[in-house]
Amino acid sequence: MLRIKGRVGEWPVDLTVEMDAEDWAQLAAHLPLEAPPAVASPAPVGSSADALWPLALQLLQRAGSLEGPQLLGELAALAGSDAAGKRLLVRLRHSAQVRVESGADAPLYRWIG
């Protein structure tokens, strides 16, 4: 048995699918035999991410405070990719120079120096 719960748009979904051994075997026959691709590892120390770190700090310092989505967009533009922007955002979240507050719609990143 397989249960699927969630939402499709505005509609709640709670679906139960009953499968016997033959159904599972057919499903398994369609799965790839090779191993899944390796998950990208974080950028090594001494990489371009370290070169961008002072720029990320300056960006928030100049702004004073920014909501998470706006800050992520600016960091992604600075870093050249969404993934690199997210890494900088996580690093800012854990920086002693930044305070993250709950905003109305999104977290607010505030420079505290």
N, C-alpha and C positions, 0 to 999 in steps of 0.2 A: 504494500500500500504506500502511496506517495501523497502527501498533503501539501497543498500550495496555499499560502495565506498572504494577503497583501492588498494592494489597491491597483486598479486600472483607471487612471484619471480620478474621477470623483467617486467611482463605484468600488465598494469593498468586494474582495474576492476571497472565498474559502472553498477550495476545490479539493476533493479527495479522488484520487485515481487508483483503482485497484488493478494490480498487475500480477500475473502468475509467472512462474519460472520461465516459460517460453517468451513472454513479453520482455522480461529482463534480458534474456539471451539475445533477442532481436535488437534491443536498445544497445547492449554492449557491443554487438557486431559493428555498429556504426561509429564507435569511439576510436580515436587514433591509437595506434600501438606505441608510438614513440613517446618519450617523456615530454612533459610540458616544458615550454621555454623557461630558462632560468630567470628569476626575478632580478631586475636591475639592482645592483648594489649601490649604496650611497657613494657620492663622489669622494675620492680619496683626499686625505689631508694634503694641503699644498696645491689644490686644484684651483680652477678658475672660480669656484664657489667661494674660496677664501678671499680671492681678489674682489669679489662682489660684496662681501660682507660690510666693509666700511661704507660702500655706496648705499646699501640697504639701510644702515643706521642713519646716514645723512638724510636719506629720503624721509624717514619718519621724524627725525629731529626737526627738519625744516617745516614739515606739516604740523607738528605738534601732536596731532592725533588723526587717525584714519580708521574707518570701518573696515573690517576684514576683507570683504569682497573687493573694495576699491584698492586696498593695499596689495592684495594678491595680484590684481591686474597690473598695477605699477611694477611690482617685483618681477612678474612674468615678462613684462616688456623689457625691464632692465636686464634680466638674465637670459632672455632669448627663448624661453620655453616655459610652459605651465609647470612642468615637473621641477625645474630649477627654482621657479618662483615659489612653489610650495615648500621646498626645502628651506629657502630663506625665511619664509613666513613662520615655519616651525621654530627655526633658530631664534627669530625675534620673540616669539611667544615665551621662550625659555631664557631670554636675556634679562639680566639684572637691571638693564637700562630701560626696560619696557614694562609697562603694566597693562594687562589685558582686563578690560571691564566688560560686563554684560551690557550690550546696547539693546535698543528696542527691537531691532531686526537682525543685528549681527554683532559679533564681538567688536569692541572698540580698542584699538591699539594706541596707547598713549605713551609718548616719550617722557621719561622721568629723569633721564640723564644719569 
